[in-house]
Amino acid sequence: MTNIKNWKFIALDISGKNYLLWVLDVKLHLSAKKLRHTIDEDNAASNEERATALIFLRYHIDDDLKYEYLTVKNPLELWQNLNDRFEHLKAVVLPKTLND
């Protein structure tokens, strides 16, 4: 666990093709950093926790997505926006993956 800051994973692609894997990686990382609650509804995260989570999320999304969501200042809002944009892929990608 001491090397958690060295964990790396691929940024969310603007096409969303790696969305499912990205979600898993983000949730695991935020949980390990005790920041998972920052992307939950009705959370009591401090401003520092929100800022840390937002920096992490923005660092791990495609540059074009960063610009598109430039004005988003809350990690929960960014998380929900990305979910709204890419959630439909679960219905397409997951069944295909399970059948392969």
Sine and cosine of phi, psi and omega as CSV:
sin_phi,cos_phi,sin_psi,cos_psi,sin_omega,cos_omega
0.00,0.00,-0.37,0.93,-0.04,-1.00
-0.92,0.40,-0.38,0.92,-0.01,-1.00
-0.99,-0.14,0.40,0.92,-0.09,-1.00
-0.88,0.48,-0.53,0.85,0.00,-1.00
-0.94,0.35,-0.24,0.97,0.04,-1.00
-1.00,0.02,-0.12,0.99,0.04,-1.00
-0.91,0.42,0.71,-0.70,0.02,-1.00
-0.77,-0.64,0.57,-0.82,0.15,-0.99
-0.54,-0.84,0.26,-0.96,-0.11,-0.99
-0.95,0.32,0.68,-0.74,0.05,-1.00
-0.90,0.43,0.47,-0.88,0.04,-1.00
-0.89,0.46,0.84,-0.54,0.00,-1.00
-0.96,0.28,0.56,-0.83,-0.02,-1.00
-0.88,0.47,-0.43,0.90,0.04,-1.00
-0.98,0.22,-0.31,0.95,-0.03,-1.00
0.99,0.14,0.10,0.99,-0.08,-1.00
-0.87,0.49,-0.41,0.91,0.02,-1.00
-0.94,-0.34,0.36,0.93,-0.09,-1.00
-0.85,0.52,-0.73,0.68,-0.07,-1.00
-0.88,0.47,-0.70,0.71,0.04,-1.00
-0.92,0.40,-0.65,0.76,0.01,-1.00
-0.87,0.49,-0.70,0.72,0.02,-1.00
-0.86,0.52,-0.72,0.69,0.02,-1.00
-0.87,0.49,-0.73,0.68,0.00,-1.00
-0.88,0.48,-0.69,0.72,-0.01,-1.00
-0.90,0.44,-0.74,0.68,0.00,-1.00
-0.87,0.49,-0.67,0.74,0.02,-1.00
-0.90,0.44,-0.71,0.70,-0.02,-1.00
-0.91,0.42,-0.74,0.68,0.01,-1.00
-0.89,0.46,-0.59,0.80,0.07,-1.00
-0.90,0.45,-0.70,0.71,-0.01,-1.00
-0.90,0.44,-0.53,0.85,0.01,-1.00
-1.00,0.00,0.12,0.99,-0.03,-1.00
0.85,0.53,0.64,0.76,0.01,-1.00
-0.83,-0.56,0.14,0.99,-0.07,-1.00
-0.84,0.53,-0.58,0.81,-0.04,-1.00
-0.90,0.43,-0.30,0.95,-0.03,-1.00
-0.93,0.38,-0.30,0.96,0.02,-1.00
-0.94,-0.34,0.27,0.96,0.07,-1.00
-0.98,-0.17,0.51,-0.86,0.07,-1.00
-0.88,0.48,0.51,-0.86,0.09,-1.00
0.77,0.64,0.70,0.71,0.01,-1.00
-1.00,0.05,0.34,-0.94,0.01,-1.00
-0.93,-0.37,0.61,0.79,-0.03,-1.00
-0.92,0.39,0.58,-0.81,0.06,-1.00
-0.97,0.26,0.25,-0.97,0.05,-1.00
-0.87,0.50,-0.62,0.79,0.02,-1.00
-0.90,0.43,-0.69,0.73,0.03,-1.00
-0.90,0.44,-0.68,0.73,0.02,-1.00
-0.88,0.47,-0.69,0.73,0.00,-1.00
-0.89,0.45,-0.69,0.73,0.00,-1.00
-0.89,0.46,-0.70,0.71,0.01,-1.00
-0.91,0.41,-0.65,0.76,0.00,-1.00
-0.91,0.42,-0.67,0.74,0.06,-1.00
-0.86,0.51,-0.71,0.70,0.00,-1.00
-0.88,0.48,-0.75,0.66,-0.01,-1.00
-0.88,0.48,-0.72,0.69,-0.03,-1.00
-0.91,0.42,-0.55,0.83,0.02,-1.00
-0.92,0.40,-0.44,0.90,-0.10,-0.99
-0.94,-0.33,0.50,0.86,0.15,-0.99
-0.79,-0.62,0.40,-0.92,0.01,-1.00
-0.82,0.58,0.56,-0.83,-0.03,-1.00
-0.84,0.55,-0.63,0.78,0.02,-1.00
-0.91,0.43,-0.59,0.81,0.07,-1.00
-0.93,0.38,-0.61,0.79,0.05,-1.00
-0.84,0.54,-0.71,0.70,-0.01,-1.00
-0.93,0.36,-0.61,0.79,0.00,-1.00
-0.90,0.44,-0.61,0.79,-0.04,-1.00
-0.96,-0.29,0.51,0.86,-0.07,-1.00
-0.86,0.52,-0.57,0.82,-0.08,-1.00
-1.00,0.07,-0.11,0.99,-0.01,-1.00
-0.96,0.26,0.83,-0.55,-0.08,-1.00
-0.92,-0.38,0.06,1.00,-0.05,-1.00
-0.81,-0.59,0.77,-0.64,-0.03,-1.00
-0.88,0.47,-0.57,0.82,0.03,-1.00
-0.90,0.44,-0.69,0.73,0.01,-1.00
-0.90,0.44,-0.68,0.73,0.04,-1.00
-0.89,0.45,-0.71,0.71,0.02,-1.00
-0.84,0.54,-0.73,0.69,-0.01,-1.00
-0.92,0.39,-0.64,0.77,0.03,-1.00
-0.88,0.48,-0.71,0.71,0.02,-1.00
-0.92,0.40,-0.62,0.78,0.04,-1.00
-0.89,0.45,-0.71,0.70,0.03,-1.00
-0.86,0.50,-0.60,0.80,-0.04,-1.00
-0.96,0.28,-0.63,0.77,-0.17,-0.99
-0.90,-0.43,-0.09,1.00,-0.07,-1.00
-0.84,0.54,-0.56,0.83,-0.02,-1.00
-0.86,0.51,-0.37,0.93,-0.02,-1.00
-0.91,0.41,-0.40,0.92,0.04,-1.00
-0.86,0.52,-0.63,0.77,-0.03,-1.00
-0.95,0.32,-0.37,0.93,-0.03,-1.00
-0.99,-0.16,-0.78,0.62,-0.13,-0.99
-0.97,0.24,-0.71,0.70,-0.08,-1.00
-0.88,0.48,-0.76,0.64,0.04,-1.00
-0.87,0.49,-0.62,0.79,0.02,-1.00
-0.89,0.45,-0.68,0.74,0.01,-1.00
-0.90,0.43,-0.66,0.75,-0.01,-1.00
-0.92,0.39,-0.51,0.86,-0.01,-1.00
-0.99,0.14,-0.34,0.94,-0.01,-1.00
-0.97,0.23,0.00,0.00,0.00,0.00
